[in-house]
Structures are given as structure tokens and as C-alpha cells.
Amino acid sequence: MKLIGISILMIGGLAVPAGAATVARRQWDQQQRIGQGVHSGSLTAGEAARLEREEGRAAARIHRDRVDGGAFSAAERARAQRSLDRLSSDIYRLKHNGRSR
């Protein structure tokens, strides 16, 4: 008999399916990258504010998708991953643009 299980990760006290956990983990990691950039001086205050706004919009979209149907569909997960990919490349680009505070 083949056992099929759903991976569950506890994030902030909430049980989240594995696919959604990946998205939540990426959001957390990217927040840490922004904070590290501010702390090290590789992000200016304006750059950090822009990234925070972008992250906030992505988080709001992800939250709407989660609340909408109770779980991520494959299309919603792909849209969330694309949004986080874009944010990740923006974080990299702004941290390495030669500007400092």
C-alpha cells in the first residue's frame, strides 16, 4: 500500500500545506534579505521602502489567493512564485547597484 501524505509546516502557529509553506518561507527569506541590506548599508532608505512596498503588494495578492478558495491552486502558486522571483531579482539588483547610505 502506498502512503500518500501532505507535508505540513508550522509557520506562525498556522498549519500550511507544503506548497504554500514554500511561498511563506520565501517571503520570510526576502524580508531578511531586505533587512540585511539596510543593516549593511547596501540598500538606501528609498530602495528599502520601494522593496517593502513591492513585498507588501505581493503578500496582499498571496493572502487574497489563499483566502479565496481555501488553498492555492497550481495557477495561484505559479503566480505567487513569479511575483516572488521578480522581488528577489529586484532585491539583488538594488543591493548590488553601487549605491550605499
C-alpha angles and dihedrals in degrees: 000000000000116000116218117193137176114229112233125194124191110229119172091342093304125114107234127184114247096256092051090044089060090055092046091048091050091051090052092046092050092050087054091050091052091048092048090050091053092046094049093043095241090118122055120220090256093050091049091049091051091050091047091052091049090048090049092053091049091048091050091051091048091048091050091050092050094047093043100070103002093250139042116267117212090257092050091049091049091049090050092049091050090050091050091046089055091048091048093053090047090052091051094046094049094044091053102040094102096248120124136177 
